């Protein structure tokens, strides 16, 4: 995140036993309150294969397999795909 945007948007991750969810966080619109958290992507780990798969999140916060990347043992490959976002599924 560019330095000038860090007080407006942050990206966090929620970690579970078999997946990591990337979440966009924004401050409250009016005064005090909690930051808004919107899921962006999920990286799922399959123990039997040792591979990670990438999922995108729709407007109803349901996750769908991202069809343009193959499962990989390297999480960095999936993070690079999210960063590039050639389909605008992750960052709009």
Rosetta blueprint (number, residue, H / E / L):
1 X L
2 X L
3 X H
4 X H
5 X H
6 X L
7 X L
8 X L
9 X E
10 X E
11 X E
12 X E
13 X E
14 X E
15 X E
16 X L
17 X L
18 X L
19 X E
20 X E
21 X E
22 X E
23 X E
24 X E
25 X E
26 X E
27 X L
28 X L
29 X L
30 X L
31 X L
32 X L
33 X L
34 X L
35 X L
36 X E
37 X E
38 X E
39 X E
40 X E
41 X E
42 X E
43 X E
44 X E
45 X E
46 X E
47 X L
48 X L
49 X L
50 X L
51 X E
52 X E
53 X E
54 X E
55 X E
56 X E
57 X E
58 X L
59 X L
60 X L
61 X L
62 X L
63 X E
64 X E
65 X E
66 X L
67 X L
68 X L
69 X L
70 X L
71 X L
72 X E
73 X L
74 X L
75 X H
76 X H
77 X H
78 X H
79 X H
80 X H
81 X H
82 X H
83 X H
84 X H
85 X L
86 X L
87 X L
88 X L
89 X L
90 X L
91 X L
92 X L
